[in-house]
Amino acid sequence: MIFWSVAAMGHAFCHSLTQFVLARAALGLGESGAFPASIKAVTEWFPQKERALATGIFNAGTNVGAIITPLIVPWIVLHFGWRWAFLIIGAVGMAWLFLWLGAYRKPEEHSWCSRQELETIRCEIEPFETKVRWASLLGRRQTWAFLVAKFLTDPIWWFYLFWLPGFLQTQHGLNLTQVGWPLVVIYLLSDVGSVAGGWLSSFLIKRGQSVNVARKLAMTVCAGCVVPIVWVYHGMALWPTVLIIGLAAAAHQGFSANLFTTASDMFPSRAVASVVGLGGMAGGIGGMLIAKIVGYVLQETQSYLIPFLSCGSAYLIAVLFLHALAPRLQRMEFSSEQH
C-alpha cells in the first residue's frame, strides 16, 4: 500500500510520457497485492458459509472510490490542475494504510474475537500450513478454472471503467462534468450487486445447498443479469441505458464476489493469495487485450455492438469453463512432496 500511494503521488511529478508510463506501471504493481491480501484476510476471518457475503461487502467498498472519482476529480482538475488529483488520492491511500495497520490482527491475536468465534473460524482451517509451490498450483485444473474465469470476466469491468465515459459522451452528448452522475448511479448499483451476489450463495449454503451448487447458481444468476446489456448500443434514452449498464455492473460484482470465494473453497488457506494473484494476472492480461481490441473495433466499425455482445456473453462462458474444469469445487489436497 505504501508503494501504491507513493506511485500515485509520483504521477504529479511526471513531465514526459515515459515518466508517466513508468509511474502508471508502478501504480499497477503496487495495487496488484490488494485483492490477494483481501481474500486471504476474508479466509482467515470468516467460515466458508459467510465468505462470499464478506467478499461481496469488501468488494463493494472498492466501488466507493469509483463513485467519488467522477464527482470530485473533475472538480479538482478544473480548479487546481490534474497533478493535485494524484497527490490527494495518494495521500488518502497512505492515511488508510496507517488505519489498517493499527486495526488489523489475525483472529487469534485480536481482542475483539471471542473464543467461540475463533473456534467457528478455525474449524475449517487446515492444520497443515506449509506453503504450496506455484508449480503444484499450475498443475491443477481448479487453478485454471479460476484463471480462465478471471481472464474472461475481469476485462469487462475494465471496459466499464475506461470506455463508459466515452460511450456516454459520444452516444448521449455528456461532457466531463455531466457524465459524473450516471457513473455514480452505475457504481452504486454495483455496490448493491456485490453484496447481493455474495449474500445469495451464503444464503443458499445456510439453507442446505452444497458449496458447489450455491456458488455456481449465484454466478449463473449474475451471468443472466448481464445479458440485457447487449441492447444498449441501439441508442436508447440515457437513463434506461444507465440502468441496464448498472444492472450488468452489479451482476459483475456479484459474480466476482463468488468467483473470488471459490479460491478459498478449492485451495488450502496458505495457497489462496497465490491463486488469487494468478487470477489477477490473468484478468490483467485480459484487460490489456480488451483495451486494444475495443479500440480497434470502434475505429473500424464506429459501433459498440461487438463490445456489448462480448460483455453479455462472457460470464455465461466463464461459468461453463468453471464447471467443466472444476465440476465439484472440491478442496485440493497437496501431498508433502508438493509443498
Backbone hydrogen bonds, N-H to C=O, Kabsch-Sander energy under -0.5 kcal/mol:
donor,donor_aa,acceptor,acceptor_aa,energy
5,S,1,M,-2.7
6,V,2,I,-2.6
7,A,3,F,-2.4
8,A,4,W,-2.6
9,M,5,S,-2.4
10,G,6,V,-2.0
11,H,7,A,-0.8
11,H,8,A,-0.9
12,A,9,M,-1.3
13,F,10,G,-1.5
14,C,11,H,-1.6
20,F,16,S,-2.1
21,V,17,L,-2.6
22,L,18,T,-2.3
23,A,19,Q,-2.4
24,R,20,F,-2.5
25,A,21,V,-2.4
26,A,22,L,-2.3
27,L,23,A,-2.2
28,G,24,R,-2.4
29,L,25,A,-2.3
30,G,26,A,-2.4
31,E,27,L,-2.2
32,S,28,G,-0.9
33,G,30,G,-0.7
34,A,31,E,-1.5
37,A,33,G,-1.9
38,S,34,A,-2.2
39,I,35,F,-2.9
40,K,36,P,-2.0
41,A,37,A,-2.2
42,V,38,S,-2.2
43,T,39,I,-2.4
44,E,40,K,-2.0
45,W,41,A,-1.7
46,F,42,V,-2.2
50,E,47,P,-1.8
51,R,47,P,-0.8
51,R,48,Q,-0.8
52,A,48,Q,-0.5
54,A,50,E,-2.3
55,T,51,R,-3.0
56,G,52,A,-2.6
57,I,53,L,-2.2
58,F,54,A,-2.3
59,N,55,T,-2.8
60,A,56,G,-1.9
61,G,57,I,-1.3
62,T,58,F,-0.8
62,T,59,N,-0.7
63,N,60,A,-1.4
64,V,61,G,-1.2
65,G,61,G,-0.6
66,A,62,T,-0.7
67,I,63,N,-2.2
68,I,64,V,-2.6
69,T,65,G,-2.7
71,L,68,I,-1.1
72,I,68,I,-2.5
73,V,69,T,-2.3
76,I,72,I,-2.7
77,V,73,V,-3.0
78,L,74,P,-2.6
79,H,75,W,-1.9
80,F,76,I,-3.2
81,G,76,I,-1.1
81,G,77,V,-0.8
84,W,81,G,-0.7
85,A,81,G,-0.7
86,F,82,W,-1.1
87,L,83,R,-1.9
88,I,84,W,-2.5
89,I,85,A,-1.9
90,G,86,F,-2.4
91,A,87,L,-2.0
92,V,88,I,-2.2
93,G,89,I,-2.0
94,M,90,G,-1.9
95,A,91,A,-2.2
96,W,92,V,-2.2
97,L,93,G,-1.8
98,F,94,M,-1.5
99,L,95,A,-1.6
100,W,96,W,-2.5
101,L,97,L,-2.6
102,G,98,F,-1.6
103,A,99,L,-1.2
103,A,100,W,-0.5
104,Y,100,W,-3.0
109,E,106,K,-1.9
110,H,106,K,-0.8
110,H,107,P,-1.0
113,C,110,H,-1.2
114,S,112,W,-0.7
118,L,114,S,-2.4
119,E,115,R,-2.3
120,T,116,Q,-2.0
121,I,117,E,-2.2
122,R,118,L,-2.9
123,C,119,E,-1.4
124,E,121,I,-1.2
125,I,122,R,-1.0
129,E,127,P,-0.7
133,R,338,Q,-1.3
137,L,133,R,-1.5
138,L,134,W,-2.7
139,G,135,A,-0.8
140,R,137,L,-1.8
144,W,140,R,-1.4
145,A,141,R,-2.2
146,F,142,Q,-1.9
147,L,143,T,-2.4
148,V,144,W,-2.8
149,A,145,A,-1.9
150,K,146,F,-2.2
151,F,147,L,-2.7
152,L,148,V,-2.1
153,T,149,A,-1.8
154,D,150,K,-2.3
156,I,153,T,-1.0
157,W,153,T,-1.1
157,W,154,D,-0.6
158,W,154,D,-1.8
159,F,155,P,-2.2
160,Y,156,I,-2.1
161,L,157,W,-2.5
162,F,158,W,-2.7
163,W,159,F,-2.5
164,L,159,F,-0.6
164,L,160,Y,-1.1
167,F,163,W,-2.6
168,L,164,L,-3.0
169,Q,165,P,-1.9
170,T,166,G,-2.9
171,Q,167,F,-2.7
172,H,168,L,-1.2
173,G,169,Q,-1.2
174,L,168,L,-1.4
179,V,175,N,-2.0
180,G,177,T,-0.7
181,W,178,Q,-0.5
183,L,179,V,-1.6
184,V,180,G,-2.1
185,V,181,W,-2.3
186,I,182,P,-2.0
187,Y,183,L,-2.5
188,L,184,V,-2.3
189,L,185,V,-2.3
190,S,186,I,-1.6
191,D,187,Y,-1.9
192,V,188,L,-1.9
193,G,189,L,-2.5
194,S,190,S,-2.4
195,V,191,D,-2.0
196,A,192,V,-2.7
197,G,193,G,-2.8
198,G,194,S,-1.8
199,W,195,V,-2.7
200,L,196,A,-2.3
201,S,197,G,-1.4
202,S,198,G,-1.7
203,F,199,W,-3.0
204,L,200,L,-2.3
205,I,201,S,-2.1
206,K,202,S,-2.2
207,R,203,F,-1.4
208,G,205,I,-1.7
209,Q,204,L,-2.5
214,A,210,S,-2.8
215,R,211,V,-2.7
216,K,212,N,-1.9
217,L,213,V,-2.6
218,A,214,A,-2.1
219,M,215,R,-2.3
220,T,216,K,-2.2
221,V,217,L,-2.4
222,C,218,A,-2.2
223,A,219,M,-2.6
224,G,220,T,-2.2
225,C,221,V,-1.6
226,V,222,C,-0.8
226,V,223,A,-0.7
227,V,223,A,-0.7
227,V,224,G,-0.6
229,I,226,V,-2.1
230,V,227,V,-2.1
231,W,228,P,-1.8
232,V,229,I,-1.4
234,H,231,W,-1.4
235,G,232,V,-1.2
241,T,237,A,-1.8
242,V,238,L,-2.5
243,L,239,W,-2.5
244,I,240,P,-2.2
245,I,241,T,-2.5
246,G,242,V,-2.6
247,L,243,L,-2.3
248,A,244,I,-2.2
249,A,245,I,-2.8
250,A,246,G,-2.6
251,A,247,L,-2.5
252,H,248,A,-2.3
253,Q,249,A,-2.0
254,G,250,A,-2.2
255,F,251,A,-2.7
256,S,252,H,-3.0
257,A,253,Q,-2.4
258,N,254,G,-1.6
259,L,255,F,-2.6
260,F,256,S,-3.0
261,T,257,A,-1.4
262,T,258,N,-1.3
262,T,259,L,-0.5
263,A,259,L,-0.6
263,A,260,F,-1.2
264,S,260,F,-0.6
264,S,261,T,-0.5
265,D,261,T,-1.5
266,M,262,T,-2.0
267,F,263,A,-1.8
271,A,268,P,-1.9
272,V,268,P,-0.8
272,V,269,S,-0.6
273,A,269,S,-0.5
275,V,271,A,-2.4
276,V,272,V,-2.7
277,G,273,A,-2.4
278,L,274,S,-2.4
279,G,275,V,-2.5
280,G,276,V,-2.5
281,M,277,G,-2.0
282,A,278,L,-2.3
283,G,279,G,-2.7
284,G,280,G,-2.4
285,I,281,M,-2.4
286,G,282,A,-2.2
287,G,283,G,-2.3
288,M,284,G,-2.3
289,L,285,I,-2.2
290,I,286,G,-2.6
291,A,287,G,-1.8
292,K,288,M,-1.5
293,I,289,L,-2.9
294,V,290,I,-2.9
295,G,291,A,-1.6
296,Y,292,K,-2.3
297,V,293,I,-2.9
298,L,294,V,-2.8
299,Q,295,G,-1.9
300,E,296,Y,-2.2
301,T,297,V,-3.0
302,Q,297,V,-0.5
302,Q,298,L,-1.6
308,F,304,Y,-2.2
309,L,305,L,-2.2
310,S,306,I,-2.3
311,C,307,P,-2.0
312,G,308,F,-2.1
313,S,309,L,-1.2
314,A,310,S,-1.9
315,Y,311,C,-0.6
317,I,313,S,-2.0
318,A,314,A,-2.2
319,V,315,Y,-2.3
320,L,316,L,-1.8
321,F,317,I,-2.3
322,L,318,A,-2.7
323,H,319,V,-2.5
324,A,320,L,-2.3
325,L,321,F,-2.4
326,A,322,L,-2.3
332,M,266,M,-3.8
338,Q,335,S,-1.6
339,H,336,S,-1.1
